[in-house]
């Protein structure tokens, strides 16, 4: 083949390749005008812990000039750091037949989940209190569940209906739930009623809330020489069931427990405390 013929052949090959690439590229251009994206995920709104914040008049008026307020969950009045230098947060580990007279007043926390079905809340919310759990260590929260006499993780949270429910701006109804932490006396004892041993020093209280029931282990078969034994499934309270589509949220509070006899400690005889 002459040099001229080989040049024509190369030119035809390049032209053919260019036409093919152009055809493929043209075929991949799909107009999105009529595309509708649908999801089978039924948990479209994540659960979250919420609380109101103080606002000045100018900020409130920006939401509603008439009421000078913004729709938000109620204030919890519980800081993340319960500063032991303040007398109201000087909690104490008390001896037998004594109570900490400085224990917290009743605590009311709030969570919301906007998933609804026919105008009603679709998801049940569950909450647990964890003592000294560190989420960065990879340890199961189940081993740290405490304060069960105040909050039972097995039962769903109650709806908390207020004007906030119907006054939210440009978003779905939040379906707020309440987490009430108070005993018969109306107070919350961090250092004496955890339901587990607690030592003097700094501690953390983590509130966890989720929108599915807690993770449950599968039953297993244990081989036995005489008969196989099937173990029962175990509900791991404090462990969200992510595989079932659960979302969760946490809030952590830091507090100190003094020892009876320490300065600021206020242990009283049981009869002397409300």
Secondary structure as the mmCIF struct_conf table of DSSP 4:
data_model
#
loop_
_struct_conf.conf_type_id
_struct_conf.id
_struct_conf.beg_label_comp_id
_struct_conf.beg_label_asym_id
_struct_conf.beg_label_seq_id
_struct_conf.end_label_comp_id
_struct_conf.end_label_asym_id
_struct_conf.end_label_seq_id
HELX_RH_AL_P HELX_RH_AL_P1 UNK A 3 UNK A 27
TURN_TY1_P TURN_TY1_P1 UNK A 28 UNK A 28
TURN_TY1_P TURN_TY1_P2 UNK A 33 UNK A 34
BEND BEND1 UNK A 42 UNK A 42
BEND BEND2 UNK A 45 UNK A 45
STRN STRN1 UNK A 48 UNK A 50
HELX_RH_AL_P HELX_RH_AL_P2 UNK A 57 UNK A 63
TURN_TY1_P TURN_TY1_P3 UNK A 65 UNK A 67
HELX_LH_PP_P HELX_LH_PP_P1 UNK A 73 UNK A 75
BEND BEND3 UNK A 80 UNK A 80
STRN STRN2 UNK A 81 UNK A 81
TURN_TY1_P TURN_TY1_P4 UNK A 84 UNK A 85
BEND BEND4 UNK A 86 UNK A 86
HELX_RH_3T_P HELX_RH_3T_P1 UNK A 87 UNK A 89
STRN STRN3 UNK A 91 UNK A 93
TURN_TY1_P TURN_TY1_P5 UNK A 96 UNK A 97
STRN STRN4 UNK A 98 UNK A 100
TURN_TY1_P TURN_TY1_P6 UNK A 101 UNK A 102
HELX_LH_PP_P HELX_LH_PP_P2 UNK A 103 UNK A 103
STRN STRN5 UNK A 104 UNK A 105
HELX_LH_PP_P HELX_LH_PP_P3 UNK A 106 UNK A 106
STRN STRN6 UNK A 107 UNK A 112
STRN STRN7 UNK A 116 UNK A 117
TURN_TY1_P TURN_TY1_P7 UNK A 118 UNK A 119
STRN STRN8 UNK A 120 UNK A 121
BEND BEND5 UNK A 123 UNK A 123
STRN STRN9 UNK A 126 UNK A 131
BEND BEND6 UNK A 132 UNK A 132
HELX_RH_3T_P HELX_RH_3T_P2 UNK A 135 UNK A 137
TURN_TY1_P TURN_TY1_P8 UNK A 138 UNK A 138
HELX_RH_3T_P HELX_RH_3T_P3 UNK A 141 UNK A 144
STRN STRN10 UNK A 145 UNK A 146
TURN_TY1_P TURN_TY1_P9 UNK A 148 UNK A 150
TURN_TY1_P TURN_TY1_P10 UNK A 153 UNK A 154
BEND BEND7 UNK A 155 UNK A 155
HELX_LH_PP_P HELX_LH_PP_P4 UNK A 156 UNK A 157
STRN STRN11 UNK A 158 UNK A 159
TURN_TY1_P TURN_TY1_P11 UNK A 163 UNK A 163
HELX_RH_AL_P HELX_RH_AL_P3 UNK A 164 UNK A 167
BEND BEND8 UNK A 169 UNK A 171
STRN STRN12 UNK A 176 UNK A 181
TURN_TY1_P TURN_TY1_P12 UNK A 184 UNK A 185
BEND BEND9 UNK A 186 UNK A 186
STRN STRN13 UNK A 187 UNK A 188
TURN_TY1_P TURN_TY1_P13 UNK A 190 UNK A 192
BEND BEND10 UNK A 194 UNK A 196
BEND BEND11 UNK A 200 UNK A 200
STRN STRN14 UNK A 201 UNK A 210
BEND BEND12 UNK A 211 UNK A 212
HELX_LH_PP_P HELX_LH_PP_P5 UNK A 213 UNK A 215
STRN STRN15 UNK A 216 UNK A 216
HELX_LH_PP_P HELX_LH_PP_P6 UNK A 217 UNK A 219
STRN STRN16 UNK A 221 UNK A 222
BEND BEND13 UNK A 225 UNK A 226
STRN STRN17 UNK A 229 UNK A 230
HELX_LH_PP_P HELX_LH_PP_P7 UNK A 231 UNK A 233
STRN STRN18 UNK A 235 UNK A 235
TURN_TY1_P TURN_TY1_P14 UNK A 237 UNK A 238
BEND BEND14 UNK A 239 UNK A 239
HELX_RH_3T_P HELX_RH_3T_P4 UNK A 242 UNK A 244
TURN_TY1_P TURN_TY1_P15 UNK A 245 UNK A 245
STRN STRN19 UNK A 248 UNK A 259
TURN_TY1_P TURN_TY1_P16 UNK A 260 UNK A 261
BEND BEND15 UNK A 262 UNK A 262
TURN_TY1_P TURN_TY1_P17 UNK A 263 UNK A 264
STRN STRN20 UNK A 267 UNK A 269
HELX_RH_3T_P HELX_RH_3T_P5 UNK A 270 UNK A 272
#
